[in-house]
Amino acid sequence: CLPGTRIEILNRIDKWVKDTSPSANRVLWIRGMAGRGKSTLASTVAQTWASKGSCAIFHFRRGQNALDGQFICSLARQLGKGLVSDVKNAILDCVRENEDIATERLEQQFKTLFVGSLGQLQDHAYPIVIIVDALDECKDENDAVRFVRLIDQNSSLLPVNVKFLLTCRPKAPLLVALEPRKWHAEDLDSISHVSEDITRFIQHACAQIRDDHDLPEAWPSSADLKGVVEMSQGLFQWARTATAYIGKGSPEHRLQELLQHPRAWGGLDDLYCQILSRAFKEVEQNSMRKQVLSWILGTLVVAPYPVTLEIIAFLHADHQIFRGQANIVQFLRNDILADLTSLLRIPTSPSDPLSLMHTSIRDLLTARERCENQCYFIDAIQNHRRLASVSLEIMERDLKQNICNLPWVRMANSRIQDVVDIHVAKGLRYCCRSWSIHLVAGLRRSEASVDATRTVLAKFERVSDEKILSWLEVMSLIGAMTEAITIANQVHGWLLSLNSLWNDTRRFIAAFFELVSFSALDMYASALSRCPVETKLWLKYGGQATAWQLVGYRQQNWPANIWTSSTGSIVFTVAFSPDGGYVASGSVDGTVQLWDAQTGAPLGQPLTVHSESITSIAFSPDGKVLAYASYDETVRLWDGQTGAPLGKPLIGHSESIMSVAFSPDGKVLASGSLDETVRLWDAKTGAPLGEPLIGHSKSILSVAFSPDGKVLASGSEDKTVRLWDAQTGAPLGEEPLTGHSESINSVAFSPDGKVLASGSEDKTIRLWNAQTGATLGRPLTGHSNWITSVAFSPAGKVLASTSYDKTVRLWDAQTGAPLGKPLSGHRDWIMSVAFSPDGKALASGSIVRSATVRLWDAQTGASLGPPLTGHSGPINSIAFSPDGKVLVSAASDEMLRFWDPLTHGASHPLVSQLGL
């Protein structure tokens, strides 16, 4: 902030920072609409307290969100580089003990880097200020909300001098998270004396302009100054942009231009439009200059990582306009971008980020309804496609084996970073990290872009055929192998062709991740020589191996098992998060663990809260809440991504809880217990909804909601199924659904909600009208032992059942007729079954001795390859990822195994958005 402005609010912030009383508020929330000066305040506080204590700041920026997931690490890194030795040492010691903290989930990073390190400094004398600016611009609003919750849940564990300052626009999800906290807030939309501060700001800016241009002391007049202040409408961003614009040309002329056309220049959009129009008018007679200017703005809008003038110059160096230019960076700064200095932050160093001055500028440039017909409109898809083409072309040109010309000896990447800096240009690094994001976002179904799309695809095919390992080498050298996994999975899921090659690529990265992450050249010397010899990757790239396996068996193809993760306890149940990013497992020791579904790595420490075994686990449909049930008679709710507890245990049952399920809208949680009751809970607060649902006379083993959320079904050891009104808990119908002669182990609704299936220990399955409870046809017979599980296919046409008779059976879900013969192959009881998301494959898991997973064609019942072996104990639970790419199995051998169903011939949907 300019000296003399924002005095009152800065004094209040200063007082808040210094207040270390036990009742002091740990958090300050600064809110306000775009242009109110939130970021300037945050930066001023950071600058002030960096010299007085310890301070760290992270700015979220819409459109440049690739680093959002590392913001806690970034804040800790700044504290670790600070001048206060106690804080610095605490952070550095913590990092040394947790070297992989950057790969952990948000909750674990917070607890380790903030609570674990700063929590030791209870007697520390200086303030520690942690600032997060523009929290509303975090790409994943769930991360922003989770961060707020983490502060609330953990601030009491930190010293009173640790303060969190947050700034954001008043957006709905954050308001819901922030307002109930009763934290100290500063509302910039209602603050007084803003015009006085803006007047001082404009006076100061005009004084500088007056000196720079040798203008009369009386310029601007008091009337003109007042007019400009009124046009700002209380927005500091408008005042900053306007004065920057005035000072870059003829100040007297530009000032009068603003004042004489207040309607054209008055709002932020109007001001931006006038400046952009003028800049493009300057280059409209030169099509090349106009094109480059548009390209640069487009790059700034869609780039997932910060870009510098150096990177911009590298990406566009082949453009005809730069021919003969000895210094492209200087030409960009002094010529191409000269008329946009009021809208762009143009650094003096070519290696510092070039950026838009404010998020509101990006919002305007991409707003089709506000400026589609303007020359400065940025079509995000078109610019992604252009950058995909440029990135692939550069990778095809510059990537090569052993790009740093290193001796062919094993050498840790960490020891050669000076060599990497010489041989791997910053622009090439950008291309290697960003190409897939641009490719997937830039190729869309459009008649107007068919030719351009085909050109990009041709470049992609050439890079795939010739440069995959060279790309991985660079990703290893720059420490981006985790990003490489994400890219390979992203491309594999999107791809129309070359699918086998990119499936091999993601399997190669997964199999040799640690080896290649340590040393890039080990990819050729060790990893490649162990690549299965019938894979497309080996057939295309095997010749690049620098060492050969001369003896021993070489695998022909990838094993189905991608990763194996040790759990430390028997696992009873697993579930994927709805977005496929996480797997949650529940064990007999009462712990729950979250796992990274891309790497199989545990995310943080196990959540140890239940005193007895976990029996059932479920994610809410939006993935925000995770529910666990236990033999200890309680249900617990957790944040589905951080693992942080949400409230206290849900207490009310008097016996073990065997099953939990969320309603389709995620608002209600149902639990079924051995105490013969069902209970409904508010999934947000954990409060019980009404009285227990009473009617069963024995233990309840299974509960399920209908797809519309109106009906809840429960299956019991009393041989009956009961239907309940899911809103009121009232029983539907006077009598339970009777017909089974033994306990009912499983109930499931068809996807259209019209049919309910129940599987019983009487060896039969029954179909019921889900609305009336009437029996649909005769019992489905054929199994010779207890039914353990029933499941409908996603389309609802097929019903699958598993049994202690060691078989899986498929049934016509409408008629109940058997579809083919029993699916035989398991040697022991089968406890679990799951359809792939596309309904084309079925997985089953057996227990006791053989402990195998089998995949079946869900249409024909044919076995898809040999059984998946590796578990040494009963398989208790299996689940497909939402995209069908991964199958996870949990067993009594204390292992989770992640399988690739594609390897064993399971149907895999090839996702394409092109239609070419």
N, C-alpha and C positions, 0 to 999 in steps of 0.2 A: 504494500500500500504506500502511496505517496505520503511522506511526512506531513502531518497536520490533518490527514483524513482518517476516517474510521476510528477516531480517538476513543469514543465512548465504548464501542464494542471491543476494541483491542484491550482497553483497560479491564473490561469485564472478563475477557479471556485470560488476561494476565493474572487477575485475582483468582480465577478458577484453577489455573495451573498451580498457583502457589498454595492453595488451600489443601493442607494435608491433615486436617482434622478427621477423626473417625467417621463423622457423618458427611464428609465431603463427597460430592458427586464425582464419580470416576469418568463419566462420559459427557462430552459436550457435542450436541448435534446442531449443525448450522444448515438450515434449509432455505431454499429460495428458488425462484424460477431462473431460467437461463439468462445470463447477462448481469445478474445481481452482484457479482464479485466474490462468489464463494471460493473459487480457486485462488484468487489473489489474497484473500484473508488467510487461507490455509498456508500458502507459501510464505506469507509474512510471519505467521506464527512459527513456522518451521525455521526460518532464517533467524528469528529472534532467539529461540530456545536452543538452537544448535550450538550457540556460543555460551549459553548459560547452564546447560545441562546436557542431557542426551535427547536427541530428537530424530525421528525418521518419518518420511512422508512417501506415500505412493499415490500417483495420479492415475485413475482409470480413464481411458480414452475410448469412446465408441469408435468402432472400426479398426482399432489396433488392440485387439484383445488376446493375442496369442500368449502374452505373458501374464494374463489375469490370474491363472492358477498358481503363480509363483509370488503373489504379492506379499504373503506373510514372510516368505524367505527373503524377499527384497527388503522389507522393513527390518528384519533381523540383521541382514547384511549391513545395512546402514548403521544400526546400533553397534555392530561389531567393529565398525571402522571409526567410531566416534572417539572423542578425546577423553571421556571419563573411563578410567582404567577398570573400575569395578564392573561396570556394565559391559565393557568390551570383553573382559576376561570371562565373565559369566556366559555370554553368548558364544564365544569361541570354544570354551570348554564343552558346552552343550552340543555344538556342532561336531566336535571331534568324537564325542560319544555316540552320535547319531548321524553317521556320514551319509546315509540314504534318506535323510529327512525330506529332501526336495521331492522325492517320489511318493511321500506319504499323503494321506488325505488331509483335507483342510483342518479337521478337528485335531488330528495328531500333530500337525505343524504348530497349531496354536498352543496346545498344551506343552509341547516340547520346547519351542523357541521362546515363548512368552512366559507361560506359567512355570515351566521347569527351570528356566534360567533366571528370569527377573524375580521369581518368587523367593529366591535365595537372598535378595537384597532388601530385607525388611528394615534395616537400619540405614539404608542409603540416604545421603543428605540432599541429593540434587533431583530435580524433577526429571522424569522420563516421559516424553510426550510422543505418542504414536498417532500419526495423522493419516487418514484415508480420505482422499479427495474424490468427489464425483462417484460415490458408491453406486449411484443409480446407473452409471454407464458400464458397470461390470456386465459382460456378455451373458453370464449365467446368473439370473436374478436369484436363483436358489443359493448360490455361493454368497451373495451379498446378504441375504436374510440369515443364512447360517452363521456368517461372521458376526452379525449383530447378536444372535443368540449365544454364540460362544463368549462374547464379551460379557453378556449378562450373567451367564452361568459360572464364569471363572474369575470375574473381576475381584471377588472377595478373597481369592487366593493370592492376589498380587499386593505388593506394598501400596500404601495410600498415595504415594507420589507418582504412581504409574497412571497416566491419563490417556484417554482415547478421544481424539477429535475427529468427528465424521462430518462430511459435507455431502449433500445430495439435493436433487430436485424432489419436490413432493410427489413421488410416484407411488401408486397404490400398494404394491407388495411391500415396499420398504416402510410406508406409513403404517401398515398393519403391524409390522415387526417393531417399529421404533416407538410409536405413540404410547403403547401400554407400559413402556419401561419407566416412564416418569423421569427421564433424564433431563438435565438442564438443556434448554434449546434456545437458539437464536433464530428468529424468523426474519429473514432479510426482506420478505415481501411486505412486512408491516412495520419495519423499523423507521424511526423518525430521523429528521435531519439529513436524509440522503442527498437532497438537492444541494445542501451546503457543501457536502463532501465532493459531489460531482463538480460544483463550481470551482472549488480549489483545484481539483484534478485538471479541469479544462484550462484554468488560469495558468497553471504550471506548464502544461503542454504548449499553450500558446506563447508563453514567455520563451520557451526553447525554440519554437518555430520562429519567433520574432528575432532572436539572436542569430539563428542559422541563415535567415533570409534578409537581415538588415532592414527590418520593417520599423515604422515609427513606434514610439513608446506607447502611443494611444491606441495602437492596434492590439486586439479588436476593441471596438467600442463596448461600453457597458450594455447597451441595448443588444448588440450582436451576441455578446457573451450570454446574456439572459436568454436569448432566442435559442442558442445551441443547447443550453442547460434544459430548457423546456422540451426540446426535441428529443432529448435522451430518455425521457419518460422514466427516469430513475434507474436506467440500466448502465452500469459502468462499462459493460462490453461495447455498447453503442458509443459511449463517449471515447473510449480508447480507439476504436476503429475509425471514428469520424476524425479525431485529431491526427491520427496517423495518416489518413487520406489527405487531409488538408495540408499537412507538412511536406508531402512528397511531390507536390506540383507547384503551381502558383498559389500561395496561401490566400491572398486576397480574393482571387477569382473563385477558388474552390469554396471558400467560406460563404461568399455571396450566393454561389450556386446552391449550397445546402439551404440557406435561409430563404431564398426566393421560391424554393420548391419543397416546402415542408412535408407535403403529402407524399412526394416521391422518395424522400430521404428519411422520413420520420421514424419508422420502425426498424428493427434489426434486419428483417428481410429486405425492406426497401433500401436500406443503406448498403447491404451486401450486393443487391442486384445492381445498383448504380455503379459500384466499384468494379464488379465483374464485367458489366457491360462496357465500361470505359476501357478496361484492360483488353477485352477481346476486340473492341473497335480499333485499338492501336495496331492489332496484328491482322485485321480482316483482309488486308490487301496482300498478305503473304500467307498462303495456305499452309506452308510448312511450319511457320512459327505458330500459327493458330493450332495446328495439329499437335505440336509438341506441348504447347501450353495446356491443351485439353488432356493430353496423355498424363502430364505431371499431376494435374488435379485429380484425374481418375485414379492414378496410382496411390495418391495420398488418401483417397476415399476408401479403396478396397483392400489396401495392403494389410495383411494380418500381423505383420511385424513392423516396428519403426523403420523408416527408410531415411537414408541420408542423401545429401547431394552427390556423394561419391557413388552410392548405389543407383540413384536416378541416372547419373551419367553412364554408368556401366550398362544398365538395362537398355538405354537408348542410343548407345554410342554409334551404332550403324546407321542412324538416321542421316539422310542426305544433308540436313541443315548443319550437321556438326563436321562435315568434311572440311579439312583445312584448319579446324579449331585446335590450337595447341593446348588450350586449357578449357575443357568442356564445363567444368564446375564453375569457373569464373564467368563464362558466357551465360550459363543458366542464371547465376545470381545477379549479374549486372545487366542482363538484357532480357531474356525470356520472362523472368519473374519480377522485373523491376516495378511493374505497375500493380503488383499484388502484395507489396510489403505490408500493407495495412491488414491483410487477411491471413498472411502466412508468417510463421515463425522461421526466419531464414538465418541459420547460424553462421558464424564466421568460419568455423572449422568444417571442412567437408565431411568429417567423420561423425559429426553430431547430428541428431535427428532433425529432419525438416518436417514441419507439421502445420496443420491448420490451426489458427489462433484459438478457435473455439468450436466446440461440438455443434453449435447451432449453424455454423457455416456448412458443415457436412450435411446436416439435416436438409438445408435448403438445396444444395447441389444435387441431391438424390431424390428430391420431392417431385415426382412426376406431375402432380396436380398444381404445383406452384411454379415450375419453370421448364416443363418438358419442351416447349417451343423455343427456348432460349439457347443461344450458342454455347452457354456454359453448363447446360444440364449434363449430369454424369449418369450414364446408364451403367449400373453396377455389373450387370451380367456381361455386357459388351466389354467392359474393362477387365473383368476377370478372364474372359476368353482371350483378350489381347495379351494379358500378362502370362497366361498359361502358354500361349504360343511363343512368346519371347523367352520365358524360362526354359521351356523344353529345347528351343533352338540353342540357347547358350549352353545348356547341359550337354547336348549332342556335340557341340563344338569343343567345349573345354574339359569335360570329364575324361579321365584316362586312368588306367591301372597304375598304381604307385605315383599318384599325382605330385607328391613331394620329393620324388627321386631319392627315396631312402634306401639304405643298404638292406638286403633281404635277410634281416635278422629280427628277432622278436624285440620290439621296442615299445614301451608304454606310451600311449598318446600323450599323457601328462608331461612327458620329458621332451617333447618335440614341438611344443606350441609355438616357439619362435620360428621354426621352419614352416609350420602350418600357416602362420601369418604372412609369410612371404609367398607361398605357392597357392593358397586358396583365397581368392579375392572375396571381399565382402559381398560383392554383387552375386558371385557364384553361390555363396552360402545362402543368400536370400532365395535364389532360385531353387536350391536343393530343399529348403525347408518349406517353401510356399507353393510349389508347382501344383501339388495335388489339390490344395484348397482352391486355387484359381481354376483348375481343370474341372472339378466337380461343380463349382458355382457358375462357371462360364459356359458350360455346354448344356443348352436347353432346347426343347423342341421349338423350332422357329423356321418357317419357310425362308425368311429373309437371311438367315445365317447358316443355311445348309452348307454352302461352299466353304465358308470360314470354319465351320465345325469340322468338316472333313479334313481340312488342312491341318488343324490342331491334332486330330486323331492320328493322322499320318505321322506327325512328329512324335506323338506319344508312342506309337508302335515302334518307331525306330529307336527311341530311347529304351523301350522295354526290351528290344532285341539285342541291343549293344551296350547299354550303359547302366544296367541295374546294379551290378557289383561296384562299379566306379562311384555311383551315387551313394551306395551304402558305405563305401570307404570314406567319402567326405563326411557323411553323417557321423561316422565313428570319430573321425579326426576332430570335429567341432563339438563332440559331446552331446549329440542329438539322437542317440539310438532309440530312446523312448519315443521321440517324435517319429522315427522311422517305422516303428511298429504301428503307430496310429495311421501314418500315411499308407502303409501297405494294406492295412485292414480297410481303410477308407476307399482306396482304389479297387480292391478286390470286391467290395460290396457294390460298387457303382458300375463295374465294368460290364460291357457288352461282349467283348471278345478278349482273348489273351487271359481268360480267367484262370486257367491251370497254371500259367506262368506266375501270376501274382499270388495265387494260393501258395505256390512253392516259395515265393519270396517271403510271405509272412511266416510260413513254417520255418524257413531258414533262419530268419531273424529270431524267432522264438527259441529255436533249438540251440543257437550259438550266441545268444544275446550277451552273456557275460564275457565270453571269449573275445568277440569282436568289439565290444565296448572298451575293453582294456587295450587292445592293440589292433589298429585297422588292418595291418598287413597279415595278421593271423587269420583273417578271412580267407586269404589265398593259400596260406601255408598250412592251415590246420582245418578250418571249418569246411572249406570247399571240398577237400579230399574225403570228407565224411558225408557229403551230400548224397542222398540216394541216387543211384545211377540211372533210373528210368524216369526221373522227374524232368520236366521241361527246363528247369533251371540248370540242371547238370548238363543236359544235352546242348544247351546254348552256351553255357559258361564254363563247362568243365575244363576246357583248354587253358583257362587262366590260372588253374591251380599251380602253385609253385612247389608243392610236395605231393607225393602220391602214397596211398596206402597199398603196400606191395603184398602183404599177407593178411589173412583174416577175412571174415565175411563182410561183404559190402551190402548194405540194405538196397533193395530194389526201389521201394517207394517209402514215403513217410509213414511212420507208425501212426495209428489212430490217436494215441495218447500224445497230447500237446505238452501239457505240464502235469506234474504231480506235486501236490502241496501237503505237507504234514500238518495235522491239526493238533496233535498232542492228546487227543481224546476221541472216543467213539463218536461219530457224527450221525445223528438221527434224521436231520432234515436240512434241505438246502433250497434256496430260491434266488432267482435272478431279479435284479431291480428292473422296473419297466423300461428304462433306457438301455439296459444291457451292459452298463458300465461296471456294476458290482455284483458279486455273489455274496449272499449271507448264509452262514452255516450255524446250526445249533447242535451242541454236543451234550453228552451225558454228564459232564462235569459242571453243567450249568452255565457254560460260557457261549458267547456268540462272537463270531469273527466275520469281518467284512474282507473280501478279497477283490483284487483288481482283475476284472474279467479278461483284460487284454494280455496280462502277463502271468496270472496265477499267483501273484505276490500278495501276502497279507497286507492289509491297510491298517496300520497301527496295531496296538495291542488288543488281545481279546477282551471283550466286554464281560467281566465277571460280576454278576449280580444275583443270579438265581442260585438257590441253595441246593437244587436238585436238577435232574435232567431236563433239557429243553425237549418239548414234544412236538411243537408246531411253530411255524414261522411264516409270516406273510408281509409283503410290501403293499402299501396303499397304491391305488391305481396311478397316482401321480409320482410315486416313488419318494415322497417327502417323509413318510412315516413307515417305520418297521415295527411290527408287533411280534412278540415272542410269548409263547405259553409254556408252562413248566409243570412238572410234578409237584412243585412247591405251592400250588393252588393260586398262583398269581399270573397276571398278564402284565407285560411291561411294554411301553411305547418308547421308541427311540427315533432320533433324527435319522432318516434313511440314508443320508450321505456322510454325516459326520460321526454317527454312532453316539451322539450325546443324548443322555436320557431326557425324555419329555415328561416332566411331572413325576409323581410318585407311582409305585406299583398299583395296579388295578386289583383291588381286594374285594372279595364278595363270595367267591366259590369256597366250598368247604372240603373239596377233594381235588385230586389232580385234574388238570385241564388238558384235554386230548386234541382239540382242534380250534383254530381261529380263522376267521375270514373277514375281509373288508367288503362293504357294500360297493357296488360299481362306481358310485360318486365319491367314495372315500370318506364319507361323513360318519359312518357307523361301523363299529367292529363287533362281531359276534364271537362268543366263546362257548364251547360245549365241554361239559365236565363229567367226571365220574360221580359227582354229587347229584346227578339226574336232572340238572337244570341247564338251560341256556341263558346267557346274559348278553344284553346289548349295552354298548358303551359309546360315548361321544369320542370319535377318533381323534379329535383335536385337543380336547381337555382331559379325556380319560374319565369323565364323570359317568356314573351308571345312568342308563336311560330306562327309567321305570323299574318295576320289580322283576325278579327272576322269572323266566318263562318256565312254568311248571306244568307237567303233564306226563312226561316219561316216568316209568317206574324202575328203570335201571340206567346204567352208565350210558352217556352220550359219546359216541365215537367219531362222529363226522357232522360238520355243519357246512352249508353252502347257500349263497345268495342267488336269486334268479338274476338274469342279465339286466332286467329293468330295475332291480333293487327293491321291488315291492314285496317279494316273498322270500322267506328264509326257510330252508329245509333242514331237519336234523334227523340223523339215524342213530338208533340206540340198540343196546343189548336186550331191550325188552321186545325185540322183534318187530318194532313198528317204525314208521317214518311219520314225522309230524310237520305240518306246514304252519307258518306263523306270518302274521302281518309284520313286515320288517320295520314299519314306522311306529306302530303302537305296541307290538309284542303280543297282540291278541291272537289266539289260535284260529286258524282258518278251517272251518268245518267242525262238526260236532264230534267226530271220531277221528282217531289217527288212521293212517294208511296201513292196513293189515293185509297179511297174505304170506309173509315170510314166516318160517318156522324156527329160525335161529337168529342170532345177533346180526345186525346190519353194520358192516364195516365201512361202507363208502356210499356217498350220495353225490350226484352230479346233475346239473341242469344242462339241457341242450342249449346251443348258442342263441336260438330264437326264443328260448324261455318257455316253450310249449310242452316239453317233455322232461320228466324227472326220472333218472335211473337210480336204482339202489342195488348194491351187491351184498350178498349175505353169506353167512356160514352154513346156510342150508343148501349151498352149491348152486343157487339160482340167482338170476338177475330179474328184476321186475321193472317195467316201464309204467309210468303214471302220467295222467293229465295234470300238468303243473298248476292249472287254474282250479280244477274241481277236485283233484285227488282221485279221480276214477282210474281203475286199472285199465291199461291199454294192452289188450291181448293176453295171451297165456304167458306164464313164466318162461324165461329164456334158459333152457336146460342144455347141458352138454358137458359142463365141468364136473369132475369127479371128486372135487374137494372144495374147501372153503374159497369163496371169492374174497380177494384182498383189496382190489381196487377197480374202479370203473372210470372211464374218461370218454368224452365226446370229441370227435375230430373238430377242427376249427369251423368247417362248413356245416357240421351237424348231421352229416349223412351216415357216419360210421360211429359205432360205439365199440370201445375196446374194453376187455376185462382180463384181469390176471388172477391166478389161483395158486393154491398150494398143490394143485395137480401138475405143476411144472409147465403149464401151457398158457399162451395168450390166445384169446378168441376175439374175432371181429364179427360184428352184428350189424344188420341193416337197422339204423336208428329209427326208421319210420315203421317198419313191419316187425322187427324183432327176429327176422330170419337170419340164420348163420351165414356168414360170407366165407365160403370155402372151408377148408379143414383147419383144425387147431394149429396154431403156430408152435411147433415143437423144436426143441433144441437146447433149452435150459435143462440142467440136470438136477435142479433143486427148486424149492418154493420160489415163487415170484411175488414180490411185495410192491413193486412200483411200476408205473407205466406213464408215458408222456408222448403226445403227438408233437411233431415239428410244427413251427408256426404256419407253414404252407400246407399242412395236413397230408403231405405225401410220404412222410416217414414216421415210424413209431419206434420208440425205444422202451426196453423193458430191463429190469434189474432183478437178479436172483440172490437168494441168501443161502446160508449154511455153507456147504463145502465148495461149490464151484465158483460162486461169487463173480458172475460175468454180467456184462451188459450186452444186449443184442439189439440190432437195428433191423427193422422189417419194412418192406414196402406196404404202406397202409392201404393201398388199393388192391393188391394181389395177395398179400400175406407172405410173399417170398422173402427169404432171408437176404439181407444186404451185407454180404461178406461174412467172414468168420466172427465168432464172438469177440468182444473187446475184453481182454484179460489184463490182469495186473493187480487187481484187488486180492487180498489174502483173507478177507473177512466178509461177512454178509453185506450186501448193498442195500442200504436202507432208504435211499432217496435219489431220484434223478430229475434233471430239469434241463430243457432247451433254453438257450438265449433267445431273446425276442427276434433276432434276425436269423436264427436257425444255424448260425455258423459254429456254435460251440454247444456241446452237451457236457454237463457236469454230473458226476456221480459221487455220492457220499457213502462211506462204509464203516464197518466196525473195525477195520484195520487202521483207523485213525488217519486216513488219507482222503483227500479230495483229488479226483482225477478229472482233468479237462480233456475232452475228446474232440477230434475234428470229424464230424459226421460225413463231410464231403469225401474224406479219404476212403471211407468204407462204402461209398456208393449211394449214400442217402441223397435224396433230392435236395438241390440247393437252388433257391431262386436267384437268377441272374438279374440284378437290378439295373435297368437302363432308363435314362430320362431323355434319350435322344430320338428314338423312333426313326432312325435313318436307314 
